Amino acid sequence: MKHKIYNYLAGFFSLAAVTTSCVSDDDLLQVDPNVETSGSFWKTDEDALAGVNAVYSSLLTDGTYMRSTPLLLDLKGDDTRSNSPWGSMYNVGRFNSNVSDAAIYGWAYETYYQGIYRANQVLANVPGIEMSDAALKNRIIGQAYFLRGLYLFHAVNMFKNVPVPTDLAIYYPQKTQAEGWAQVIADFKAAAELLPVSYTSVSGLDAGQKGRATKGAALGYLGKAYLFTKDFANAKTTFKQVIDSGVYSLVSNYRDNFTDTNENNSESLFEVEFSREAGGVALGWGGIPASDWGKTSARAITYAPRAFGWTDVQPTWALFNEYQVEKTTTGATDPRLDATVFYNKPGVKLYGQDFATFYGANPGDLNDLFCRKYQNSDGNYANEYDWRSGINERLLRYADVLLMYAECLNETGDTPGAYTYIQMVRDRVGLPNLSTAKPGLSQAAMRDQIGHERFLEFPLEGHRFDDIRRWGWLEDAAKLAWLKTRDVEFNSYAPGREYFPIPQLDMDNNPGMVQNPSY
């Protein structure tokens, strides 16, 4: 740090400076021995692991999975609606985010690049460390590639043409979306080569640690990046690697994917680790982690039913009604409905309260729909007002891999083969054999069927609008009209608004940036 020379209490010091030799700026550069710097830090195995842990920490803040990223991914789909009094949130689902107010989307953008910067620090410094554990070194570098790919995946997917930092610099030029996707794919490829299948069989500082990126997570996201860029052949091959690994399987109880009782289960390829017990009690709103930060999520209070939280997000009636389309083999309603939605049904309880009794005096709430997925609502807590949900956010599930693989089979001409993998997901919830119920579907009809299957399997998990956009439904007049009948928020959609604006701060600070169309 470069320090100024101050005149203190006596002229002696000034006289001494004059009567001795001249002092150069270099002589004034001093390093505080109590503060770590890049020059003093990247030395040991422990430093390398701490460095990659810092990359993970960007997943826990408000801009990412503590709150903002689920909102940005969910609210534009026809599975959700918002009547939030907060305009920044209310307008996300109405395709009306404001360039002059970067709340929520700007926080996400900022945090993605914070995570990318931290990953780049690991990738720049860890290769030069003489580590005693070479396998650990590879795993750390692999995790940095994975996390950089994940943050960049979100940036490219939601903001379109963005900077693509791969080194440490001050300015990064804006790239095309195609260039962004190419880097995402390269990062996940590199990660898949370096990461282990799991951490239960490794030795070293990270042995047995859950929540770290694995080979399966990297392959799953690599396949997803291929799928999003319509490279169905490579996506198919990559997803098949995950399936053939034998590592993953669907859990028997669908709801176990959204509570804190069966986390990091056999269905999870990658999830963000939240905990009520870890750290302090303050929420991680952003910036540099403070000592009192906890590791909790604000998703639950944001999505919570009326009087148990803020109710900023609610399921749509289109979602509720689509669960009624097909009964199980025993004649029951699809059990995913009750795992996803609170509604007025005999016996339904939330936070230890009977739904009909609690809302009985308010017909509007009694006949409304509320989110159950990712809520701490099974009776252990009275409400969500402590802002301290410990439920892990499941970013990629095996069910998603199976349905994405089925989609790839259909798109590459093997429509009959898609039935097998769709049925694996249907079997868990007791739905009839699709090959009997709807035999001989054409490729186009199977596309619609996969859309239906994904809609019911992944609501409130941030997938629906991504699917709508990548399938081209917003450019299809008939499909867009259909979406408007299901969710009135689509009435305010305008071409270009499928992406968020580049935050104005980045436009101002990064020379040459061009704003996304329609903003």
Disulfide bonds with the S-S distance in Angstrom:
none
